[in-house]
Amino acid sequence: MDDQSSNIPWPTEKFIRLTEDERASRLQTVLNNRPEGPLWIFAFGSLMWNPCFEHDRCEEALFEGWERKFHIWATVARGTIERPGLGLCLEKGDGACKGLAYRLLPENEDTEWPIIWNREMNTGVYNAIWADLTLQSGEVVKALTFVVDPTHTQYAGGMPILVMSKVIAGAAGEYGRCRDYLASTVEGMAELGVVDEYLNSLLTAVDAQMESNAD
């Protein structure tokens, strides 16, 4: 770690991945509580621009009472154990999160479930819930949604934007730079007509930090 990172509250515990049995048990619990009708998935981050499943509908959707935040440590996809990045999560708040709702093809559900589950339920930092989403048409649907577990060791919580920018600017993992993940999120939201001042300010701070590091 460099001197600039000395004021960052780095995680002190190792994040342990869920075993196959643990993931299977959690999946079965979710399936047992599945509502009737087609399977909808709510996308608020990378699933917006990189869905890993086939679908027959994609609609803009609003999830009330939850907000999109960079509040979890990323040590694989866009960070490492030695230099973690930050990842997106849904956290309870006074606002709402606008994203995309995908409806899976019924004939592909059995094959798509494991793909989605293994992608999102790696360490257990997310809780999978069935939530009411309001589509742009006004229709309300029940969708599988992944929200943060604030008691998990991977939960970073809120930090000043300057501190977050230092984390994101210096992080990269198996899926690329943490900065690019943030930028793709901002671009995906812009396509929905959403301007998130929090994320825009964070991206500006990250780019300024990277420019400073390059000097």
C-alpha positions as CSV (number, residue, x, y, z in Angstrom):
1,M,0.0,0.0,0.0
2,D,1.3,3.5,-0.8
3,D,1.3,6.5,1.5
4,Q,-1.9,7.9,0.0
5,S,-3.8,4.9,1.2
6,S,-2.8,5.2,4.9
7,N,-6.1,6.9,5.8
8,I,-8.3,4.2,4.2
9,P,-10.1,1.8,6.6
10,W,-9.0,-1.3,4.7
11,P,-10.7,-4.6,5.6
12,T,-8.9,-6.6,8.2
13,E,-10.8,-9.9,7.8
14,K,-10.5,-12.4,4.9
15,F,-13.7,-12.9,2.9
16,I,-14.6,-16.6,2.8
17,R,-16.5,-17.8,-0.2
18,L,-19.7,-19.8,0.4
19,T,-19.4,-23.5,-0.2
20,E,-21.5,-25.2,-2.9
21,D,-23.7,-26.6,-0.2
22,E,-24.2,-23.2,1.4
23,R,-25.1,-21.6,-1.9
24,A,-27.5,-24.5,-2.8
25,S,-29.2,-24.2,0.6
26,R,-29.8,-20.5,0.2
27,L,-31.0,-21.0,-3.3
28,Q,-33.5,-23.6,-2.2
29,T,-34.8,-21.2,0.5
30,V,-35.4,-18.5,-2.2
31,L,-37.1,-21.0,-4.5
32,N,-39.4,-22.2,-1.7
33,N,-40.6,-18.6,-1.4
34,R,-40.9,-17.8,-5.1
35,P,-44.1,-16.0,-6.1
36,E,-46.3,-17.3,-8.8
37,G,-45.7,-16.1,-12.4
38,P,-42.7,-15.4,-14.5
39,L,-39.2,-14.9,-13.0
40,W,-38.0,-11.3,-13.0
41,I,-34.5,-10.2,-12.0
42,F,-33.6,-6.6,-10.9
43,A,-30.4,-5.2,-12.3
44,F,-28.8,-2.2,-10.6
45,G,-25.1,-2.6,-11.5
46,S,-23.2,-4.7,-14.0
47,L,-26.3,-6.8,-14.9
48,M,-27.6,-3.6,-16.6
49,W,-25.0,-3.7,-19.3
50,N,-23.8,-7.3,-19.0
51,P,-26.7,-9.7,-18.2
52,C,-25.6,-13.3,-18.0
53,F,-29.0,-14.8,-19.0
54,E,-31.5,-14.9,-21.8
55,H,-34.7,-12.9,-21.3
56,D,-37.8,-11.9,-23.3
57,R,-38.5,-8.6,-21.6
58,C,-36.3,-5.8,-20.3
59,E,-38.1,-2.9,-18.6
60,E,-37.0,0.2,-16.7
61,A,-37.9,-0.4,-13.0
62,L,-38.0,1.5,-9.7
63,F,-37.2,-0.1,-6.4
64,E,-38.5,2.2,-3.6
65,G,-36.7,2.5,-0.3
66,W,-33.3,1.3,-1.5
67,E,-30.3,3.2,-2.9
68,R,-27.4,2.2,-5.1
69,K,-24.1,2.6,-3.2
70,F,-20.4,1.6,-3.6
71,H,-20.3,0.1,-0.1
72,I,-18.8,-3.4,-0.4
73,W,-15.2,-4.4,-0.7
74,A,-14.2,-6.1,-4.0
75,T,-11.3,-8.5,-3.9
76,V,-11.8,-10.6,-7.0
77,A,-13.8,-9.0,-9.8
78,R,-12.4,-5.5,-9.6
79,G,-9.9,-5.7,-6.8
80,T,-7.5,-8.1,-5.1
81,I,-6.9,-9.2,-1.5
82,E,-3.8,-7.1,-1.5
83,R,-5.5,-4.0,-3.0
84,P,-9.3,-4.2,-2.7
85,G,-11.7,-2.1,-4.7
86,L,-15.3,-1.2,-4.1
87,G,-18.4,-2.7,-5.5
88,L,-22.0,-1.8,-5.8
89,C,-24.8,-2.9,-3.5
90,L,-28.4,-1.9,-2.7
91,E,-28.7,-0.4,0.8
92,K,-31.8,0.8,2.6
93,G,-32.4,4.5,2.2
94,D,-34.9,7.3,1.8
95,G,-34.7,7.4,-2.0
96,A,-35.3,4.8,-4.7
97,C,-33.1,2.9,-7.1
98,K,-33.8,3.0,-10.8
99,G,-32.5,0.0,-12.8
100,L,-33.7,-2.7,-15.2
101,A,-36.0,-5.6,-14.7
102,Y,-35.4,-8.6,-16.9
103,R,-38.0,-11.4,-17.4
104,L,-36.4,-14.8,-17.9
105,L,-37.5,-17.2,-20.5
106,P,-39.6,-19.9,-18.7
107,E,-38.0,-22.7,-20.7
108,N,-34.5,-21.6,-19.6
109,E,-35.1,-21.0,-15.9
110,D,-33.5,-24.2,-14.7
111,T,-30.3,-23.5,-16.5
112,E,-30.2,-19.8,-15.8
113,W,-30.7,-20.0,-12.0
114,P,-27.3,-21.4,-11.3
115,I,-25.5,-18.8,-13.5
116,I,-27.2,-15.9,-11.7
117,W,-26.8,-17.5,-8.3
118,N,-23.1,-18.3,-8.7
119,R,-22.4,-14.8,-10.0
120,E,-24.2,-12.9,-7.2
121,M,-23.9,-15.3,-4.2
122,N,-20.2,-15.8,-4.0
123,T,-19.3,-14.7,-0.4
124,G,-22.8,-14.1,0.9
125,V,-22.5,-10.3,1.2
126,Y,-25.8,-10.1,-0.6
127,N,-29.2,-11.3,0.6
128,A,-31.6,-12.5,-2.1
129,I,-35.1,-11.2,-1.6
130,W,-38.4,-11.0,-3.6
131,A,-39.2,-7.3,-4.0
132,D,-41.9,-5.2,-5.6
133,L,-40.7,-3.3,-8.6
134,T,-42.6,-0.6,-10.4
135,L,-42.1,-0.8,-14.1
136,Q,-42.1,2.3,-16.3
137,S,-45.6,1.3,-17.5
138,G,-46.9,1.4,-13.9
139,E,-47.1,-2.4,-13.6
140,V,-45.8,-3.8,-10.3
141,V,-43.9,-7.1,-10.5
142,K,-42.2,-9.3,-7.9
143,A,-38.5,-9.7,-8.8
144,L,-35.5,-11.4,-7.4
145,T,-33.3,-8.7,-6.0
146,F,-29.9,-8.8,-4.3
147,V,-29.5,-6.4,-1.3
148,V,-26.5,-6.0,1.0
149,D,-26.1,-7.7,4.3
150,P,-24.6,-4.9,6.5
151,T,-23.4,-7.4,9.1
152,H,-21.1,-9.1,6.5
153,T,-17.4,-8.6,6.8
154,Q,-17.3,-7.5,3.2
155,Y,-19.5,-4.6,3.9
156,A,-17.5,-1.4,3.8
157,G,-20.1,1.2,4.7
158,G,-20.0,4.8,3.8
159,M,-16.7,6.7,3.4
160,P,-15.9,10.3,2.3
161,I,-15.8,10.5,-1.5
162,L,-12.1,11.4,-1.4
163,V,-11.3,8.2,0.5
164,M,-13.5,6.1,-1.9
165,S,-11.8,7.7,-4.9
166,K,-8.4,6.5,-3.7
167,V,-9.7,3.0,-3.2
168,I,-11.3,2.8,-6.7
169,A,-8.5,4.6,-8.5
170,G,-5.9,2.0,-7.4
171,A,-8.0,-1.2,-7.8
172,A,-8.3,-3.7,-10.6
173,G,-9.3,-7.4,-10.6
174,E,-10.2,-10.3,-12.9
175,Y,-12.9,-8.3,-14.6
176,G,-10.9,-5.1,-15.1
177,R,-10.4,-1.7,-13.4
178,C,-12.7,-0.6,-10.6
179,R,-12.9,2.8,-12.2
180,D,-14.3,1.3,-15.4
181,Y,-17.0,-0.5,-13.4
182,L,-18.0,2.9,-11.9
183,A,-18.0,4.6,-15.3
184,S,-20.1,1.8,-16.9
185,T,-22.6,2.2,-14.1
186,V,-22.8,5.9,-14.7
187,E,-23.2,5.4,-18.5
188,G,-25.9,2.7,-18.0
189,M,-27.9,5.0,-15.7
190,A,-27.6,7.9,-18.2
191,E,-29.2,5.6,-20.8
192,L,-32.1,5.4,-18.4
193,G,-32.3,9.1,-18.1
194,V,-31.0,9.0,-14.5
195,V,-28.4,11.4,-13.2
196,D,-27.0,10.3,-9.9
197,E,-25.0,13.2,-8.4
198,Y,-23.4,10.8,-5.9
199,L,-21.9,8.5,-8.5
200,N,-21.0,11.4,-10.9
201,S,-19.1,13.2,-8.1
202,L,-17.4,9.9,-7.2
203,L,-16.3,9.3,-10.8
204,T,-15.0,12.9,-11.1
205,A,-13.0,12.4,-7.9
206,V,-11.6,9.0,-9.1
207,D,-10.4,10.5,-12.5
208,A,-8.8,13.4,-10.6
209,Q,-7.1,10.9,-8.3
210,M,-5.8,8.8,-11.2
211,E,-4.5,11.9,-13.0
212,S,-2.7,12.9,-9.8
213,N,-1.2,9.5,-9.4
214,A,0.1,9.6,-13.0
215,D,1.9,13.0,-12.5
